C-alpha cells in the first residue's frame, strides 16, 4: 500500500471519529471530496445523492463554499436511471469518454469541462440500498490505478456511513419534535418554537395570539365508534390545522384532543380577526 493511501486511511478515520458529535452531512461530504482530490490531485471528485422523494440523483452542493460542484459534472444527474445503478451496484467505468456509447450524449459537456475519463461507484447503505454515487473525473484518458480504486471505495464507504448517520439523526429529531399520531409539533417542540417567536416579536414590538382548542364530545366519538375511528378524527383535524401554518403561525398537539396554535400578529385587532 502506498504512503498516500495510508495517509488517506488515517484521514478517513478522523472523519468517522468526528461524525457522531460534530459536522453536518454537507461538511462531511466536502471533507471526503477534499481528501480524495488532495490524495490524487490530477482527479476531481463529485458526489450525487439519491433523493427518494424525487426518485432521482441530485448533485451535492456545498452551500457554505464558493465552490460550485455542479460545474464539475459532465454527467447529467436527471439522465441517470436509478434502476440501472441499483442493478449494477458496482463501479461505472469510462476510460475514454469519446469511445463510450454510454456517454455519447455528453460529449459537448466533456468539451466544456475538459474531462475525458469518468469513474463512478454507487454509495451503498448497510441495508444494500443505493444512497448516491461518487464520481472521479480526469482530464486525461486513463485507467484507475489500484490505489485510486481503493481510495474511491474508501470514500464511498465513508459517504455511506455519513449519509446513514444523517438519516438516523433526522429520524430522531422528528420523533423528538413531532406527535407520532398527527405528525404535527408535540408539546416540547411547541414550547421551543413559541419561545423563539416571543423573542422575535419583542424586537418588533408586536403581539402573539394563542388559541387553545379541543374537540367537543371527543370521548363520545371514541366510545361510540372506537379508538381507531377517533384517531382518524384527530389526524383529520390536525391536518386542517396544519393548513393554517406559515412562518408566523405554528400548530401543536398537547395531548388527547387538545391542540394549541400561536400566531404572530401586528395588532390586537388582527388577533381578533384570526380568532374568528
C-alpha positions in Angstrom: 0.0 0.0 0.0 1.3 3.4 -1.0 2.1 6.2 1.5 -0.6 8.3 0.0 -3.2 5.6 0.7 -2.0 5.1 4.3 -2.4 8.9 4.9 -5.9 8.8 3.3 -6.9 5.9 5.5 -5.9 7.9 8.6 -7.7 11.0 7.4 -10.9 9.0 6.7 -10.7 7.5 10.2 -10.5 11.1 11.6 -13.7 12.0 9.6 -15.5 9.0 11.1 -14.4 9.7 14.6 -15.9 13.2 14.4 -19.1 12.0 12.7 -21.3 11.3 15.7 -20.5 14.5 17.5 -19.9 17.3 15.0 -20.3 18.4 11.4 -23.3 18.3 9.1 -23.7 15.9 6.2 -22.6 18.6 3.8 -19.4 19.3 5.8 -18.6 15.5 5.9 -19.1 15.0 2.2 -17.0 18.1 1.5 -14.2 16.6 3.6 -14.4 13.4 1.5 -14.1 15.4 -1.7 -11.2 17.4 -0.5 -9.4 14.3 0.8 -9.7 12.3 -2.4 -8.7 15.3 -4.5 -5.7 16.0 -2.2 -4.5 12.4 -2.4 -4.7 12.2 -6.2 -4.6 15.9 -7.3 -5.0 15.1 -11.0 -8.5 14.0 -10.4 -11.7 15.8 -9.4 -14.4 14.2 -7.2 -18.1 14.7 -7.4 -21.0 13.2 -5.4 -24.6 12.6 -6.4 -27.1 11.9 -3.6 -30.3 9.9 -4.3 -33.5 11.8 -3.5 -36.1 9.2 -2.9 -38.9 11.8 -2.9 -38.0 12.9 -6.4 -36.7 9.4 -7.4 -33.6 10.8 -9.0 -29.9 11.7 -8.2 -29.1 15.2 -7.2 -25.7 16.9 -7.2 -24.3 17.5 -3.8 -23.5 21.2 -3.4 -21.7 22.8 -0.5 -23.7 25.9 0.3 -21.1 27.2 2.7 -18.5 27.5 0.0 -18.0 29.4 -3.3 -17.1 26.1 -4.8 -19.8 25.1 -7.3 -19.8 21.3 -7.6 -22.3 21.3 -10.4 -19.7 22.7 -12.8 -17.7 19.5 -12.4 -20.4 17.3 -13.7 -20.3 16.1 -17.2 -22.9 13.6 -16.2 -26.5 15.0 -16.3 -28.0 13.7 -13.0 -31.5 13.8 -14.4 -30.5 11.3 -17.1 -29.0 8.7 -14.7 -31.5 5.9 -14.3 -31.9 4.8 -10.7 -32.9 1.2 -11.7 -29.7 0.7 -13.8 -27.4 1.9 -11.0 -29.3 -0.3 -8.4 -28.9 -3.3 -10.6 -25.2 -2.8 -11.2 -24.1 -1.8 -7.7 -20.5 -1.7 -9.0 -18.1 0.7 -10.5 -19.2 2.5 -13.6 -16.2 3.0 -15.9 -15.5 5.1 -18.9 -11.7 5.1 -19.5 -12.2 7.3 -22.6 -15.5 9.1 -22.8 -15.4 9.7 -26.5 -15.3 6.0 -27.2 -18.1 5.1 -24.9 -21.7 5.0 -26.2 -23.0 5.4 -22.6 -21.6 9.0 -22.6 -22.1 9.9 -26.2 -24.9 12.5 -25.4 -22.5 14.2 -23.0 -19.6 14.9 -25.5 -20.4 18.7 -25.6 -20.2 18.8 -21.8 -17.0 16.9 -21.9 -15.5 19.7 -24.1 -16.8 22.4 -21.7 -15.4 20.7 -18.5 -12.2 19.3 -20.1 -12.9 15.8 -18.8 -12.1 12.7 -20.7 -12.4 9.8 -18.2 -15.0 9.1 -15.6 -15.3 6.5 -12.8 -18.4 6.2 -10.7 -19.0 4.0 -7.7 -22.5 3.6 -6.1 -22.7 4.6 -2.4 -24.4 1.5 -0.8 -26.1 1.6 2.6 -25.8 -1.1 5.3 -29.2 -2.4 4.0 -27.9 -2.7 0.4 -29.7 0.4 -0.8 -28.2 2.9 -3.2 -27.8 6.2 -1.4 -25.8 8.0 -4.2 -22.8 7.9 -6.5 -19.3 9.2 -6.1 -17.5 10.1 -9.3 -13.8 10.5 -10.1 -13.2 12.7 -13.2 -9.9 13.2 -15.0 -8.9 15.4 -17.9 -6.8 12.6 -19.3 -7.8 9.3 -21.0 -6.7 7.0 -18.2 -7.5 4.0 -16.1 -7.8 4.0 -12.4 -4.8 2.6 -10.6 -5.3 0.0 -7.8 -4.6 2.7 -5.2 -7.1 5.1 -6.8 -9.8 2.4 -7.0 -9.2 1.6 -3.3 -9.4 5.3 -2.5 -12.7 5.6 -4.3 -14.1 2.5 -2.4 -13.0 4.1 0.9 -14.6 7.4 0.0 -17.9 5.6 -0.9 -17.9 3.7 2.4 -17.3 6.9 4.4 -20.1 8.7 2.4 -22.5 5.8 3.1 -21.8 6.0 6.9 -22.2 9.8 6.9 -25.5 9.7 4.9 -27.0 6.9 7.1 -25.9 8.8 10.2 -27.6 11.9 8.9 -30.8 10.0 8.0 -30.9 8.5 11.5 -30.3 11.9 13.1 -33.2 13.4 11.1 -35.5 10.5 12.2 -34.5 11.0 15.9 -35.1 14.8 15.6 -38.5 14.1 14.0 -39.5 11.7 16.8 -38.4 14.2 19.4 -40.4 17.1 17.9 -43.5 15.7 16.2 -46.6 13.9 17.6 -46.5 10.3 16.4 -50.2 10.2 15.5 -50.9 13.5 13.9 -47.4 14.4 12.6 -47.7 18.0 13.9 -45.5 19.5 16.6 -45.6 18.0 20.1 -45.7 19.9 23.3 -41.9 20.1 23.6 -41.5 21.4 20.1 -44.3 24.0 20.6 -42.6 25.4 23.7 -39.3 25.7 21.8 -40.8 27.5 18.8 -43.0 29.8 20.7 -40.0 30.9 22.8 -38.3 31.9 19.6 -41.4 33.7 18.4 -41.7 35.6 21.7 -38.1 36.9 21.3 -38.9 37.8 17.7 -42.0 39.9 18.5 -40.2 41.7 21.3 -37.7 43.1 18.8 -40.5 44.2 16.5 -42.9 45.4 19.3 -45.7 43.1 18.0 -48.0 40.5 19.6 -48.6 36.8 19.8 -52.1 35.3 19.7 -52.5 31.9 21.3 -55.6 29.7 20.7 -56.3 26.6 22.8 -58.6 24.2 21.0 -60.2 20.9 22.0 -62.7 18.7 20.2 -66.2 18.8 21.7 -67.5 15.5 22.9 -64.5 13.6 21.7 -64.9 10.9 24.4 -68.3 10.1 22.9 -66.7 9.6 19.5 -64.2 7.1 20.9 -66.9 5.3 23.0 -69.4 5.0 20.1 -67.1 4.4 17.1 -63.9 3.1 18.7 -60.4 4.5 19.2 -59.3 3.7 15.7 -62.0 6.0 14.3 -61.1 8.5 17.0 -57.5 8.5 15.8 -58.7 9.2 12.2 -60.7 12.2 13.5 -57.6 13.6 15.3 -55.4 13.2 12.2 -58.0 14.8 10.0 -58.4 17.7 12.5 -54.7 18.1 12.8 -54.3 18.2 9.0 -56.8 21.1 8.8 -55.0 23.0 11.5 -51.7 22.3 9.8 -53.0 24.1 6.7 -53.1 27.3 8.8 -49.3 27.3 9.5 -46.8 29.6 7.9 -43.6 31.3 9.1 -45.6 33.2 11.7 -48.1 30.6 12.8 -47.4 27.2 14.5 -49.7 24.3 15.5 -49.1 21.6 18.0 -51.0 18.7 19.8 -50.7 19.0 23.5 -52.2 15.5 24.1 -55.5 13.7 23.7 -57.9 16.0 21.8 -56.1 19.2 22.9 -54.4 21.4 20.3 -52.7 24.8 20.5 -52.0 27.5 17.9 -49.8 30.6 18.1 -49.7 33.3 15.6 -47.6 36.4 15.4 -49.8 39.5 14.7 -49.2 43.2 14.3 -52.2 44.4 16.4 -54.9 43.1 18.8 -57.5 43.8 16.0 -55.6 41.3 13.8 -55.7 38.8 16.6 -59.5 39.1 16.9 -59.8 38.6 13.1 -57.7 35.4 13.3 -59.8 34.1 16.2 -63.0 34.3 14.0 
